[in-house]
Amino acid sequence: MKKNVKPLKEVAKLLGGTIIGDGTVSIYNIRGIEEAREGDLTFIANPRYKDKLEETRASAVLVSPDVKESSRNLLVVKDPYIALAKALSLFYPEEKDPIRVSREAYVGEGAIIAEDVTIYPGVYIGKNVRIGKGVVLYPGVFIGNHAAIDENSILYPNVTVYRRCVIGRRVILHAGVVVGSDGFGFANPGKENLKVPQVGIVQIDDDVEIGSNTTIDRGTLGKTWIKRGTKIDNLVQIAHNVVIGENSVVVAQVGISGSSKLGKGVIVGGQAGLVGHIEVGDNVMVAAQSGVHEDVAPNQIISGTPHMSHKKWLRAQACIPRLPEMWKTVKSLLKRIDALEQETTSKEQGEL
């Protein structure tokens, strides 16, 4: 994108990095290390790609301080992945949506809408809803009665926010997200399946981002609460009255059962499942496809189903390929023991 062309030395200044090589080269685009060519900036954020440094045709490469020299121009930064995020924002800024409210949007009685919001055709806004300044609502968004969407939040197409739910500042809800659907609460399950009314809400705090088709159930009583800075991937199910602490990360296809509480900075890998009514401490890392069945103390790394410490799980996994051989050895030993027992019995009977 020529309109965003920058000399490498300017990029270095903006990213707080140091140049090894020619700082006057022009940077037009950012591409992956294998696709990059002259005029591109690329990056190495994973050590496994260091051997590609001399192969790339990029004009410059974002690298960590442990890379000291190369035939390529280097832009040395503390964390190449964080620097990449900043560089992408510089070269590919998001287009601003026009500030206007479509006449083809429905706005209910008593709704309060700030002047500088963008509401596309096909949006439904219920009665007594509050929409803060800078909010963008894409086509097909539904906002239930008495809900609130705070400043500069973006709701992409077909997002649903049920009644009375609260969305904070700078929240991003991607297409198809459902906030505030009924929790899965039924009395006498398997017999009457009597529905328990779900009268709580969902509260999503500032700077949360939620991926497409994720569902967050409202509290049975009280609230389901997603705290500040948390990032949730696509296709995640969060049940009623769950609390997720600040700056946590929940990866795709995770299921979190009702009334579970996650601390600050928790990372849950893809397809993991958490049972209800447990507490997961601060800074816990849950490996992909784990089954978490009880409370987890802070600062742990856990894996497996049922979950265990990651180190213990690794040792257990190392044994699995050897199980056939181990079983063969065990059967051989059992035969030898049986033969020895028979021999001992025969000798004892002979002595008698």
C-alpha positions in Angstrom: 0.0 0.0 0.0 2.0 2.9 -1.3 0.1 5.6 0.6 1.5 4.0 3.8 5.1 3.7 2.6 7.6 4.4 5.3 11.4 4.3 5.6 12.7 1.6 7.9 14.2 4.2 10.3 10.7 5.7 10.8 9.2 2.3 11.4 12.0 1.7 14.0 11.2 4.9 15.7 7.5 4.1 15.9 8.2 0.6 17.2 11.0 1.6 19.6 13.4 -0.7 17.8 17.1 -0.6 16.7 18.2 -1.0 13.1 21.1 -3.3 12.0 21.7 -2.4 8.4 20.2 0.2 6.1 17.6 2.4 7.7 16.7 4.2 4.5 15.0 1.3 2.7 11.4 1.9 2.0 8.7 -0.4 3.5 5.4 -0.8 1.6 3.8 -3.9 3.0 4.1 -6.5 5.8 4.1 -10.2 4.7 5.1 -13.6 6.1 8.7 -14.6 5.8 8.1 -17.0 2.9 5.9 -14.7 0.9 7.9 -11.5 1.5 9.8 -9.7 -1.3 11.6 -6.4 -1.8 9.8 -3.6 -0.1 8.2 -5.8 2.5 8.8 -6.0 6.3 8.6 -9.5 7.7 9.2 -11.0 11.2 10.6 -13.9 13.1 8.6 -14.4 16.4 9.3 -18.2 16.7 12.9 -19.5 16.9 12.0 -22.4 14.5 12.0 -19.9 11.6 15.4 -18.5 12.2 16.9 -20.7 9.5 14.7 -18.8 7.0 16.3 -15.5 7.8 18.8 -15.7 5.1 16.3 -17.1 2.6 13.7 -14.4 2.8 13.6 -11.7 0.1 12.1 -9.1 2.5 13.8 -5.7 2.7 13.8 -5.9 6.6 13.0 -8.4 9.3 11.6 -7.8 12.8 13.8 -9.9 15.2 14.5 -10.4 18.9 17.7 -9.1 20.5 19.3 -12.6 20.3 19.7 -12.2 16.5 23.0 -10.2 16.2 23.7 -10.1 12.4 22.4 -11.1 9.0 22.7 -10.2 5.4 19.2 -8.8 5.7 18.3 -5.4 7.3 17.2 -6.1 10.8 14.8 -4.2 13.1 15.6 -5.5 16.6 12.8 -5.2 19.1 12.1 -6.7 22.5 9.1 -8.8 21.3 8.7 -9.2 17.5 5.1 -10.4 17.8 4.0 -7.3 19.8 6.0 -5.1 17.4 4.2 -6.9 14.5 0.8 -6.0 15.9 1.8 -2.3 16.1 3.3 -2.4 12.6 0.1 -3.9 11.2 -1.9 -1.1 12.7 0.5 1.4 11.1 0.3 0.0 7.6 -3.2 -1.3 7.5 -5.4 1.1 9.6 -9.0 0.1 10.0 -11.4 2.0 7.8 -13.7 4.4 9.7 -17.4 3.7 9.4 -19.6 6.6 8.4 -21.4 8.2 11.4 -25.1 7.8 10.7 -28.2 6.1 11.9 -30.0 4.2 9.1 -33.7 4.9 8.7 -34.1 1.1 8.2 -33.0 0.5 11.8 -35.7 0.0 14.5 -35.3 2.1 17.6 -37.6 1.4 20.5 -39.3 3.9 22.8 -37.1 5.5 25.4 -33.8 4.4 23.8 -30.9 6.8 24.4 -28.5 6.9 21.5 -25.4 9.2 21.4 -25.1 11.5 18.4 -21.9 10.0 16.9 -22.9 6.3 16.5 -23.2 4.2 13.4 -26.2 2.0 13.1 -26.7 0.1 9.8 -29.9 -1.1 8.2 -31.6 -4.0 9.9 -30.5 -3.3 13.4 -33.2 -3.7 16.2 -32.8 -1.6 19.3 -35.4 -2.3 22.1 -37.0 0.1 24.5 -34.9 2.0 27.1 -31.6 0.8 25.5 -28.6 3.0 26.0 -26.0 3.3 23.2 -22.8 5.2 24.0 -20.8 7.5 21.7 -18.7 5.9 19.0 -20.6 2.6 19.0 -20.9 0.7 15.6 -23.8 -1.7 15.1 -23.7 -3.7 11.9 -26.7 -5.2 10.0 -28.8 -7.7 11.9 -27.7 -6.7 15.4 -30.4 -7.2 18.0 -30.3 -5.2 21.3 -32.9 -6.3 23.8 -34.9 -4.0 26.1 -33.0 -2.1 28.8 -29.6 -3.3 27.6 -26.6 -1.0 27.5 -23.7 -0.7 25.0 -20.9 1.6 26.2 -18.6 3.9 24.2 -16.7 2.8 21.1 -17.8 -0.8 21.1 -18.3 -2.7 17.8 -21.0 -5.3 17.3 -20.6 -7.1 14.0 -23.4 -8.6 11.9 -26.1 -10.7 13.6 -24.8 -10.2 17.2 -27.6 -10.7 19.8 -27.6 -8.9 23.1 -30.5 -10.0 25.3 -32.5 -7.8 27.7 -30.7 -5.9 30.5 -27.2 -7.1 29.5 -24.4 -4.7 29.9 -21.5 -4.2 27.4 -18.6 -2.1 28.4 -16.3 0.3 26.5 -14.2 -0.7 23.4 -15.8 -4.2 23.4 -15.7 -6.1 20.1 -18.3 -8.8 19.5 -17.8 -10.7 16.2 -20.5 -12.0 13.9 -23.1 -14.3 15.5 -22.1 -13.8 19.2 -25.0 -14.3 21.6 -24.9 -12.5 24.9 -27.5 -13.3 27.5 -29.4 -16.3 26.2 -31.0 -18.5 28.9 -28.7 -20.6 31.0 -29.3 -24.4 30.8 -31.3 -24.8 34.0 -33.8 -27.5 34.4 -35.2 -29.0 37.6 -35.6 -32.8 37.9 -33.6 -33.4 34.7 -34.4 -36.5 32.7 -37.9 -36.7 34.2 -39.8 -33.4 34.3 -37.1 -31.1 32.8 -38.8 -28.2 34.5 -37.4 -25.0 33.2 -35.8 -22.7 35.9 -36.4 -19.1 34.9 -33.1 -17.3 34.2 -33.5 -13.8 35.5 -29.9 -12.6 35.8 -27.8 -10.8 33.2 -24.4 -10.9 31.4 -21.9 -8.1 32.2 -19.0 -7.7 29.8 -16.3 -5.2 31.0 -14.1 -2.9 29.0 -11.7 -4.0 26.3 -13.1 -7.5 25.9 -13.1 -9.2 22.5 -15.3 -12.2 21.7 -15.1 -14.4 18.6 -17.8 -15.4 16.2 -20.6 -17.7 17.3 -19.6 -17.7 20.9 -22.5 -17.9 23.4 -22.6 -16.5 26.9 -25.6 -17.4 29.0 -27.2 -15.0 31.4 -27.1 -15.8 35.2 -29.9 -17.7 36.8 -29.7 -15.0 39.5 -27.0 -12.3 39.5 -24.7 -12.2 36.5 -22.4 -14.0 34.2 -19.3 -11.8 34.3 -16.5 -11.4 31.7 -13.9 -9.0 33.2 -11.7 -6.4 31.6 -9.3 -7.3 28.8 -10.4 -10.9 28.4 -10.2 -12.4 24.9 -12.5 -15.2 23.9 -12.2 -17.1 20.6 -14.8 -18.5 18.2 -17.3 -21.2 19.2 -17.0 -21.0 22.9 -19.8 -21.8 25.4 -19.9 -20.0 28.7 -22.7 -21.1 31.0 -24.8 -19.2 33.6 -23.0 -17.4 36.4 -19.5 -18.1 35.2 -16.9 -15.4 36.1 -13.8 -15.0 34.0 -11.1 -12.8 35.5 -9.2 -9.9 33.9 -6.9 -10.5 30.9 -7.8 -14.1 30.5 -7.7 -16.0 27.2 -10.2 -18.7 26.2 -9.5 -20.5 22.9 -11.9 -22.0 20.4 -14.4 -24.7 21.3 -14.0 -24.5 25.0 -17.0 -25.2 27.3 -17.2 -23.7 30.8 -20.0 -25.1 33.0 -22.2 -23.1 35.3 -20.9 -21.1 38.3 -17.3 -21.8 37.6 -14.9 -19.0 38.4 -11.6 -18.3 36.6 -9.0 -16.0 38.0 -6.9 -13.3 36.4 -4.7 -14.2 33.4 -6.0 -17.7 33.0 -5.4 -19.3 29.6 -7.7 -22.1 28.4 -6.6 -24.1 25.4 -8.9 -25.2 22.6 -11.6 -27.9 23.2 -10.9 -27.9 27.0 -13.9 -28.5 29.2 -14.5 -27.3 32.8 -17.1 -28.7 35.1 -19.4 -26.5 37.1 -18.9 -24.9 40.5 -15.1 -25.0 40.5 -12.5 -22.3 40.9 -9.4 -21.9 38.7 -6.7 -19.7 40.2 -4.8 -16.8 38.7 -2.4 -17.4 35.9 -3.4 -21.1 35.4 -2.7 -22.6 31.9 -5.1 -25.3 30.8 -3.8 -27.3 27.9 -6.0 -28.1 24.8 -8.6 -30.9 25.2 -8.1 -31.0 29.0 -11.0 -32.0 31.3 -10.9 -29.9 34.5 -12.9 -31.6 37.2 -12.0 -29.8 40.4 -10.4 -26.6 41.8 -7.0 -25.6 40.4 -4.6 -23.6 42.6 -3.0 -20.5 41.1 0.1 -20.5 38.8 -0.3 -24.1 37.6 0.0 -25.7 34.1 -2.4 -28.6 33.8 -3.2 -31.1 31.0 -5.2 -34.3 30.4 -8.6 -35.7 31.2 -9.0 -35.8 34.1 -6.6 -33.0 34.5 -3.2 -33.4 36.2 0.0 -31.4 36.3 1.5 -30.9 32.9 4.7 -32.6 33.8 2.9 -35.7 35.1 0.8 -35.7 32.0 3.9 -35.7 29.8 5.3 -38.6 31.7 2.0 -40.5 31.3 1.9 -39.7 27.5 5.5 -41.0 27.1 4.3 -44.4 28.4 1.4 -44.8 26.0 3.4 -45.9 22.9 5.3 -48.4 25.0 2.1 -50.0 26.5 2.0 -53.0 24.0 5.7 -53.8 24.7 5.1 -53.3 28.5 2.1 -55.6 28.4 4.1 -58.2 26.5 6.7 -58.0 29.2 4.1 -58.3 32.0 2.6 -61.4 30.4 6.0 -63.0 30.1 6.7 -62.3 33.8 3.4 -63.6 34.8 4.1 -66.9 33.0 7.5 -67.1 34.7 6.0 -66.5 38.1 3.3 -69.1 37.4 6.0 -71.7 36.3 8.1 -70.9 39.5 5.1 -71.3 41.7 4.2 -74.7 40.0 7.9 -75.8 40.4 7.9 -74.8 44.1 4.6 -76.6 44.7 5.9 -79.7 43.1 9.1 -79.7 45.2 7.0 -79.2 48.4 4.8 -82.1 47.5 7.8 -84.3 46.7 9.4 -83.5 50.1 6.2 -84.6 51.7 
